[in-house]
Amino acid sequence: MSIEKDRVLLDVRPIMPKEKHAMIYAAFERLEAGQSMMLINDHDPKPLYHEFSAEKPGMFNWDYVEKGPEIWKVVITKSRFEHQKPKTTESE
């Protein structure tokens, strides 16, 4: 994990699958309101989006930057207001 300006870079590709979500949640919890992290993964983190939607509704925005086929990059921003509906560029 590294920090680039106000954005945390979190490359979870080399991390064991069973450890990825805990690491991502921990990084999200450390963010200040309005800060974001760039998640880099080797597969679409769509299941993580659904987990965040269920467990942290209104607390994040989710924006795909790159959608595979080998690398997925998503910017996850901690919302300034906890009661807003999650915003996403997710196409369902």
LUMTI-157033 format. One record per residue (C-alpha): x, y, z; residue in three letters. Coordinates in steps of 0.1 Angstrom, whole numbers, plus 5000, padded with zeros to 4 digits. Last residue first. Example, Ala and Ser with C-alpha at 12.3 -4.5 7.8 and 13.67 -1.06 7.14 Angstrom:
! residues 2
513749895071SER/512349555078ALA/
***
This chain:
! residues 92
474849634862GLU/477049904850SER/479150034879GLU/480150394875THR/479050434911THR/477450664936LYS/476350514969PRO/473250684982LYS/473950965006GLN/473450915043HIS/477050895054GLU/478051245042PHE/481651315033ARG/481750985014SER/484850765015LYS/486050734980THR/486750404962ILE/488650434930VAL/488650104911VAL/491349954889LYS/490949614873TRP/493849444856ILE/494049154832GLU/490949184811PRO/490349424827GLY/488049714836LYS/490150024842GLU/489150334861VAL/485950204877TYR/484350444902ASP/482850344935TRP/481550614959ASN/481350534996PHE/479550575029MET/475950575017GLY/475550205025PRO/478550055043LYS/477649695050GLU/475249605021ALA/476749834995SER/480349755006PHE/479549385002GLU/478049444968HIS/481049644957TYR/483349364970LEU/481449114948PRO/482149344918LYS/485949334924PRO/486549234888ASP/489749034887HIS/493449084890ASP/493049374914ASN/494149734919ILE/492149944944LEU/492850314941MET/491950474975MET/489950784982SER/489751075007GLN/486551275011GLY/485951165047ALA/489251045061GLU/490550705050LEU/491750455077ARG/488450255075GLU/488950205038PHE/492450065043ALA/491049815069ALA/488249715046TYR/490649655017ILE/492949445039MET/490149235053ALA/488849185017HIS/492149065004LYS/493248815031GLU/491348505018LYS/492548574983PRO/496248574992MET/497848914984ILE/499948964952PRO/497149124933ARG/495949344962VAL/497449674949ASP/496249944972LEU/497150294962LEU/495950554988VAL/494850884972ARG/495451224987ASP/498851274970LYS/499950924961GLU/500050704992ILE/501350344991SER/500050005000MET/
***
